[in-house]
Each structure stands twice: as structure tokens, then as C-alpha cells.
């Protein structure tokens, strides 16, 4: 059994069910906690900045995928200039 470092509530977590680095939340105060030790089970307040950075990276990846489907300057997907009725 571990205690929440924020509110000192007892948190029932089996040390065999979690790994170091896993995150969970305190059922009493709602704090995001990280497993920092498994034998004995130790919890610490999780860095929320890491989650925000991962979310930002995921959004950037989505933006990069959208660029590949853009039309070229001529408004033509394959890049060829369209024949506008010019006869040679």
C-alpha cells in the first residue's frame, strides 16, 4: 500500500500490477501520480509538463501529414501544367 504525497491518502495498488514510470491518479484529491519505486511501492506527483509536450508533438505530426496533400501553385495535384486550349 502506498500513500499520496499530496494528501497522504492511502492508495491501494499492488506493486506487482504497476511498473516504474506508470501514472495513476489519487482517488481522494485527484492528483496525477507517478510510480517512482516498486519495492517498496513509492509514488510521487507526476510532472504534467511531460504530458503537455507529448500532446504538442502529436499535433505537430498531424500537421506534417496534411502538407503532403496540398495542391501545387497551379492548383493541379500532379504538378503538370494543364493544357488550356493552346494548339501548336
Beta strands, then each sheet from edge to edge (+ up, - down):
strand 1: 2-3
strand 2: 10-11
strand 3: 23-25
strand 4: 32-38
strand 5: 41-45
sheet 1: 1+ 2-
sheet 2: 3+ 4- 5+
end
